[in-house]
Amino acid sequence: MTRLPDGRYVDDAPYDPQDDLQRLERADMDAPGWLLVWRKFKTHRLGLLSGVFLLLSYLMLPFAGFIAPYTPNERNADYLYSPPQMVNFFHEGRFVGPHVYSRTAIADLENYRWSYEEDRSTPMPLEYFCTGGSYRLAGIIKTDRHLFCAPEGATIFLFGSDRLGRDVFSRILYGAQLSLTVGLIGITVSFILGIGFGSIAGYFGGKVDWIIQRAIEILRSLPELPLWLALSAAVPSNWGPVAVFFIISLILGILDWPGLARAVRSKFLSLREEEYVRAAEMMGASSGRVIRRHLLPNFVSHLIASATLSIPAMILGETALSFLGLGLRAPAVSWGVMLNDAQNLASIEIYPWTAIPMLPIIIVVLAFNFLGDGLRDSLDPYEQ
């Protein structure tokens, strides 16, 4: 060590890169677990992008009515099967800002279809923070303000309109509120049942384990889709959309828990023999405390990955039931209900934009799968 005139000391030893490596290793050992998971998850670019996309999608749900230019069941009788409209910025080579052109519907009696002509002589600028159909912001505040609207005498059908003249883009935004939420409610029910029964079976064993395992085997032996159809068909047809929505969510959650319960049971069977579990029991900890404080925390990584992979399965389940007419029903709006309206193949061939609601389903399911892969790799302590 050399002492400088200002009183500081300088290390005279030669620089060794191994010292930096050792300091980084010590810093990693002292870092909290969530920070290590985040560092590893950031390297999984596809999972990170999927997580950001899903986060924005769920944050958008309370404001779907504000973003959508129309209400979900608002009809425009003069614009049946209107094709998607482009938002233009230039008119005759000049920048005039976001605008659309007015359209006129023409009945093509030769091909039995609707066609539209645009009047491109006059640009019609979009209006912002305008008044339109009323809706409830976040399901609470009643308002009629929209982010953007078409000027009077024009329309703004970004994804076209359906057979009743309803805006497909607006209905997709409103449908996301139900289609994305059904997975969260269903996974909550599934986790409560799966973790509860799986923990009891794995920790106590014996007759309790035998009974729970036989019940799981009976449920898993039943064909899933026919069971869905039977339970959904049992829902009274006079129930309101909200009641049907919660019943469908409960059905999906109840039928999903056996797989999670099996995984929890197998993990608990191996963990209950660990020394720290035996030590907690000898110190007088109750069974509930041992499960909550000592066993479940060692299983969190699997639960998180399982949730991200189960939610898209429930979204697909709701979509399938609604598509078959046994799930949510009009006037409720979900992606499955929209596909049910567009199941006429002849109409899709003539008006292909009516099948656009299947795109958000595909994108969301893929995003959940990519996010689940990224979380599973980041939470796995044996993954390098």
Secondary structure, 3 states (H helix, E strand, C coil): CEECCCCCEECCCCCCHHHHHHHHHHHHHHCCHHHHHHHHHHCCHHHHHHHHHHHHHHHHHHHHHHHCCCCCCCCCCCCCCCCCCCCEEEECCEEEEEEEEEEEEEEECCCCEEEEEEEEEEEEECEEEEEEEEEEECCCEEEEEEEEECCCCCCCCCCCECCCCCEHHHHHHHHHHHHHHHHHHHHHHHHHHHHHHHHHHHHHCHHHHHHHHHHHHHHHHCCHHHHHHHHHHCCCCCCCHHHHHHHHHHHHHHHHHHHHHHHHHHHHHHHCCCHHHHHHHHCCCCHHHHHHHHHHHHHHHHHHHHHHHHHHHHHHHHHHHHHCCCCCCCCCCCHHHHHHHCCCHHHHHHCHHHHCCHHHHHHHHHHHHHHHHHHHHHHCCCCC
